[in-house]
Amino acid sequence: MTTTSFDRMWADLEPVGRDAGSGGYRRYAWTRTDHDLREWFAAECATRGLDLVEDRAGNQWGWWGDPDTTPGVVIGSHLDSVPDGGAFDGPLGVVSALATVDALRDAGFEPDVPLGVVNFVDEEGARFGIACAGSRIITGALDADRARSLTDADGVSMAEAWRSAGRDPKTLGRDDDTVRRVGRFVELHVEQGKALALAPDGSEDLGDPGRAVAIGTDIWPHGRWRVDIPGEANHAGTTRIADRQDAMIGLATVIQAARSYAVGLGCVATVGKVHVVPGGVNAIPSHVTAWLDVRGRSEHVVHAAVDAVSSEAGRSGATTTPESWTPTTTFDTGLVGRLREILPDAPLLGTGAGHDAGILATHGVPSAMLFVRNPTGVSHSPAELASTDDCHHGVTALTAVVTELCTGKDPESMSDAR
């Protein structure tokens, strides 16, 4: 039943938001596609008799039991994507969580504490530029006024997007009641790298079932910065090279500096999104906005790279503005320890990718992650992959974790320390 329900849900989701040309997904927050995904999640919760509630950011929570009497164990992830993203980043965690509920029910299991399945909204930040917006808003990490004022590439604000979706943006904001209901959070996710597909000697090994699932230990510090580069619009065919103030030259400086300082400092830096004004083939750009993503094993290294790029770009008049920042996130040691007891053969894995689990952990919610092997090592791309067998191993692992965490009222999971 468990594998059947997983496969059926995966098939249902496969066409939603998929671009016929690229084969990737375009599932952006508060769009028609997002509405369809939310309706799908609501229907799956209803089928299982889960009580569906939404918080002040629009995140969806399906509850088995009453978390207002006792904080619960929550599993799940998100359904949105980056532009032309893969199928597994986010949806694998949501489908696996629902399949876990089915596995528990098939086994006749009744949780001693409430069990929740969550679909976080706007985790990727593909539309409004801030990752994990749904979890940041409810924890207060993203101010409600700032969230409402964020705009997409078409100049549509989040507030306007909410109105178009039939919602009142005035209700958007921090939600302490929702966060208080979460005693522990375990997010299953596809690995966004190739560590689990490699044997200790570095050779590829996709046949070891003991490496199908890993336990997440931490998230590297990471952030996004907006770089505004000035120029002067002019005719591409009549303006002498010596007279040009081309904003794209400044962009080239930013890209080269980001790569150079990342290599020198041992971190990673990416300029993956740019906006050019006026954007004509025969017009010299008067302004370029670029977004810089930097991540590394230490906060000092990340800030050093950003400061160096900002300084170099500033020589041509560019300004650098921070848009989001997530410090080093170490998952709850007690919860990670429990997962290691439950899954003793699972390897440990840190990650450079941000997740809602990291936002909740930073806020003080005991959180941890499970990663499912990705044989391609590719993510945020249509080439992202996890085998059907490994996905099923992921459900089995998550079911074992939930069974243990929802058996008895573990005092640690009921902590009100936060």
Secondary structure as GFF3:
##gff-version 3
##sequence-region A 1 418
A	DSSP	alpha_helix	2	13	.	.	.	ID=ss1
A	DSSP	alpha_helix	32	47	.	.	.	ID=ss2
A	DSSP	beta_strand	51	54	.	.	.	ID=ss3
A	DSSP	beta_strand	60	64	.	.	.	ID=ss4
A	DSSP	beta_strand	72	78	.	.	.	ID=ss5
A	DSSP	alpha_helix	91	106	.	.	.	ID=ss6
A	DSSP	beta_strand	115	120	.	.	.	ID=ss7
A	DSSP	alpha_helix	133	139	.	.	.	ID=ss8
A	DSSP	alpha_helix	144	149	.	.	.	ID=ss9
A	DSSP	alpha_helix	158	164	.	.	.	ID=ss10
A	DSSP	three_ten_helix	169	171	.	.	.	ID=ss11
A	DSSP	alpha_helix	176	180	.	.	.	ID=ss12
A	DSSP	beta_strand	182	190	.	.	.	ID=ss13
A	DSSP	three_ten_helix	195	197	.	.	.	ID=ss14
A	DSSP	three_ten_helix	209	211	.	.	.	ID=ss15
A	DSSP	beta_strand	213	219	.	.	.	ID=ss16
A	DSSP	beta_strand	222	230	.	.	.	ID=ss17
A	DSSP	beta_strand	234	235	.	.	.	ID=ss18
A	DSSP	three_ten_helix	241	243	.	.	.	ID=ss19
A	DSSP	alpha_helix	247	265	.	.	.	ID=ss20
A	DSSP	beta_strand	268	277	.	.	.	ID=ss21
A	DSSP	beta_strand	283	284	.	.	.	ID=ss22
A	DSSP	beta_strand	287	295	.	.	.	ID=ss23
A	DSSP	alpha_helix	299	314	.	.	.	ID=ss24
A	DSSP	beta_strand	319	326	.	.	.	ID=ss25
A	DSSP	beta_strand	329	330	.	.	.	ID=ss26
A	DSSP	alpha_helix	333	342	.	.	.	ID=ss27
A	DSSP	beta_strand	348	351	.	.	.	ID=ss28
A	DSSP	alpha_helix	356	363	.	.	.	ID=ss29
A	DSSP	beta_strand	367	372	.	.	.	ID=ss30
A	DSSP	alpha_helix	388	405	.	.	.	ID=ss31
A	DSSP	three_ten_helix	411	414	.	.	.	ID=ss32
###
